Amino acid sequence: MYKTIYQLFRPLLFLFSAERAHYLTLNTLRFASQLGLLRLFTKKIKTNSITVMGIKFPNQVGLAAGLDKNGDYLIALSQLGFGFVEIGTITPRPQSGNPSPRLFRLPKAKAIINRMGFNNLGIKHLLKQVKQARQSGHKGIIGINIGKNFDTAVENAVDDYLICLQEAYLFADYITVNISSPNTPDLRTLQYGDELNSLLFALKQRQLELSEKYNHYVPLAVKVAPDLSPNEVKFIAETLLNNKIDGLIATNTTLSRDAVQGLEYANEAGGLSGEPVREASTKIISQFASFLGDEIPIIGVGGITCGVDAVDKIKAGAKLVQLFSGLVYQGPALITECVQALENDHEH
């Protein structure tokens, strides 16, 4: 049903700019949710729950951060059948992000390029949305993805991450440290060397203090880029293990344009997501899995456009997967397809 509805609407949506279409879709979803329509259309699949990072997930398919930066659509998105929803990236202070246009569809490649630049309404707004959702009875798993404000010097980035960690701690089921967006100047340098170690060390210490204070442990995950050399993967894996980080999200968008050469918008600045990043992301997952083993679970994201792609990420070493760009091209039916494919794979 979803597939048919979305296929009818997609050509209309694609008449609008990518960013307009994004909000039009989300607002329509929220309206349908308020009318109680989403529950009617969402196909119920019998799933086995899975425990990852100490959290019991109803299924393995989640929503990646970036689609709902402020938590404004949390309830509607959760009703589409996701096992968990990650909101953000959120920063301590509100910021408008990069100037428009900053989001581009490349339909021939089932891809998207974005240079949004962490546009968001700030952590206080997001937490207000989460509180409201919880008060209205929302029991779904919520990840909160945190970043730094663009005007915070990269050497002071740790301050922004600590503010967000502290604020979000009691409201998140897990917290993701985003150090891999290509759209905040110098952010990706936090993935390397002493910068990574000192950032993770500080966050781990604060996490343990908060855990003791509230007698409640909230796992910390780190999100990395697909553009890593084998040596960088090894270094990051060792740093995650040394700092006892709870999870890894692999991967964010890529700066590579090899797969989209010659297409309209291919030369736009920003991170490329969707089908072209699938193989790179799966490769990085399997490289990390060889170092992390069962010590640190991986959440696989990048280029999932069908059920088989989701299964491939799990086979590469991920425990959970997340969707984003594939939803733009396939619609919400993709969620059900991936959940079903993973369930079938378990049975075999």
N, C-alpha and C positions, 0 to 999 in steps of 0.2 A: 504493500500500500504506500509506504513512505517513498519507495523507489519511484513509483509512478507519479506521485504528487510532485516530488522534487524534479523529476525529468521534465515535467510540464512547466515548472516555474523557473528552471535554471536559465533558459534562453532569455527570459524577461529580466532575471537578476543580472545577467551578464551585460545587459544594456546600460546598467549603471556603472559608475566608477567602482573599483574593487572595494574601496572603503565605505562608500554609500551602501553598496550591496551587503557588506558585512553587517552594518547596523540594522539595515532593513530586515535581514534574516533573523538577527537576534531579537529584535523587537516583535517580529511576527511570532517567533517561538514563545516569547514571554506571554504574549496575548493568548496564544493557543493553550499555554499551560494554565493561565488564570481561568480559562473557560473549561479546563479539565479535558481538553481534546488530546493532549500528548499521550496520556495514559491509555486512551482508547486505541491509538494507532501503534504504540510500541509493542512489538511482538515479545511475549514473555518466553525466555529460553531457560530451561532448567540448567543451572550451572553449579559447579562445585566451587566452593570458596577456596581461596588460597591465602596463606599467611606469609607476608613479606614485610621486612623491617618491623616485625612484631605486630603488624596490623592485619586484620582479617578482611580481605577484599572479596566482595561478592562475585566478581569476575575479573579477568585479567586485562580488560580493555578500558583505558582511561582517556580523558581529554587532556591534551598537552596545554601548557601555559601559553598565553598570548591571544587566545580567542576571546576570553573574558578577563580582561586585565583588572577590572575593578570589583569583580564578584557581583555585578549587577544582574546577571542572568543565571545565577547558580542553580536555582530550583528548576527552571525550565530545562537547562542542559542536563541536569541529573536525571530528568524523567525520560531521556532518550535511550536509556539502557546502559549508560556507562557504569563501570564498577567503581570509578573514582573520578573526581574533577579537580584539575589543578588550575588555580586562578593566579593572576599576576602576569607579567612581572610588576611588582609594586615597589615604590621607592618611599623614603621617609616623607618627602615633601611632594605635593602635586607638581607635575610638569607637563607641558603641552607636546613634547616630542619634536620630531623634525617637521619642517614645512611640507604641506601637501603639494603635489601627489607623492605618496610615499609607500603605496601598496600597488603591485602590478600583477595581473594574471597572465600566464603564458599557457593558454589552453592546449596548444599542440603538444606541449611537454608535460601536461598535468602538473604545472609548477606555479609557484608564487615567488615574487621577490618583494621583500619588505625592508624598509628602513624607518620603521615607526619611531624608534628611539625612546622606548620605555614611556610612551605617553600614558599617564595614569592620574588618578585623582588623589593619590597619596594613601598611606597605610591606614589612616584614621577612617577614611571613607570605606575602604575595603572591609575593615573589621566591623563597621556598622552593618554592612550588607550580610556578613557571615552571621552576626548576632541575630539579625532579623530572620534569616533563614532557619537558624537553630530554634528560635522562639516559635516559629511557625511549624515546628515538628520535623524539619529536615534532618535525616539521620545519615545521609550519604557521607562518604569519605572525601575530605577536602584537603588538598595540598595547597600551600601558599608559597609562591615563587618570589624570591626577594632579590633586589638589585640596588645599585647606587644611583643617586641623582647625577645628572650629566655634569653639573657644575661643581661636584665634589672631586677634588684632585684625587688621582688614582692612588697616591700614597696615603690618602686618608679614607680610602674606600671602606676599610674595616669598620670605621665608625658608623657608616650608613647601614652596613649589613647587621651590625650589633643592635642598632636601633630597631630595625625591622624584625630581627629574631626575637628580641625582648617583647615587642608589641604583639607579634603574631602568635607567640608561644602557646597561649592558652586556647587559641581559636583554631589552630591547624592540627590535622592528624599527622601531617609531616610537613617539613619546610625544605624548599629547594633553594640552593645558593646558585644564582645564575651568574656565571663568570665567562659566558661564551657568546653573548649577543655581539654581533659585529657592528651594531649601530650606536654603541656608546663609546666615545673615544677612549682608547687604551684599555678598555675593560678586559679584552682577551689576554692582556699581559698578566692578569691575575692567575692564569692557568699554569704559569711556569715558575720554576726556581723558588727562591726564598719568599717571594710574594705569595705564592700558593700556600706554602707551609705556614707562614705567619698568620695568614687569613684563617685557615682551617683550625690552627691551634687556638686562636682567640675565640672563634665561634664554638669550638668544642668545649672550651672552658666555660663559656657562658651557658651553653646548653646544659652542662652538668650542674652548674649553680642553680639554674632555673628548675631543673629536674628535682633537685634536693628541696628547693624552696616550696614547690607545689606538690611534691610527692607524685609527679606525673612526668613520664619520659616521652618527649616528642622527637622522632627521628629526624636526622639531617641528611639530605641528599645533595649531591653536587651535579650541576648540568654542564657538560663539556661539548666542544665543537667537533665536527667531523674532520676538520682540517688539521689532523695531528699526525706527526711522524711516529714510527714504531718506538723510537727512543722517548718521545714525549708521552706516549701512552704508558710506557713502563714507569717513567718518572711520576706521572700523575697517580697511577695505580699504587705505587709504593707510598706516596704522600697520603693518599686516602686511607690506606691500611695503617700507617703510622699514627694517624690522627683519629683512628677508630670512627670514621665516617660511616653512616648507616646505609647509604644507597648511592647509586650513580645513575644519572639520566644521560643516555647517549642516543641521539645527539641533537644539537641545535642546528641552525641553518648553515649552509656552506658559502664560502666566498668564491668557490670555483664556478666557472661558467662553461666548462668543457661540454657539458651535455646540452646546452641551449644555444650554442653558437649560431648566429644568423637569424634567430627568432626576434620578433618585435619585443622590445623592452629588455632583451638579454644583457644589454650594457648598462642598465640602471644600477646604481650603487645599492648595496644592501645585502641581506642574506637570502640565499635561494633555498626554497623548501619544496616538498612534493616529490614526485616520482624520480627526478634526476638525482636526489640525494640518497635514494634507497640503498644502493649497493655500498656506498661509502659508509653510511651509517651502520649497516649490518656488519661490515668488515671491522669497524672500530669496536662494535659490541663483542665480536669474537676475540679480538686482540685483548680487550680488557678482561673478558671472561677467563682467558688463559692465565692472567696474573691474579685475579681476584678470587677465582674458584667459588667456594660457597661462603667465603668470608663476607663479601659485600654484594648484595643483589643489584642487578642492573634492570633499569626500566628502558625498554627500547623504543625509540621514536625516530621517524624520518622516512618519508616516502611510502607509507603504508596506504595502498589504494585498493586492496582486496584482501580476502581472508588468508590467502596463501602467503602474502607478505607478512602478515601478523605471525603466522606459524614459523616463517623463516627467521624472524627476530628471536623467537623463543628458542628455536633450534640453535641459533648462534650463541645463546647463553643468557638471554634476557628472561626475567621472571614475570614481568608485566610489559604491556605495550601502551603507547599513547598515540592518538590520532590528532591531526590538525588539517593540513592542506588537502588530504584525501577527501575530507568532508565537503570542501568547497566544490569538488568535482563529482563526488558520488552521492552526497547528501547523507542523512542520518541512517539510511539502510546499511551503510558501511559498518556501523557499530555492531548491529545484529549479525552481519556476515562474519565479522572478525570473531565475535564471541562464539558463534556457532562453529567456525573453523577450528578454534582452539579447543572447544569441548570435544569435537569429533577426533581431533588429534590425540587428546588424552585417552579416549576410548580405545584407540588403536595402539 
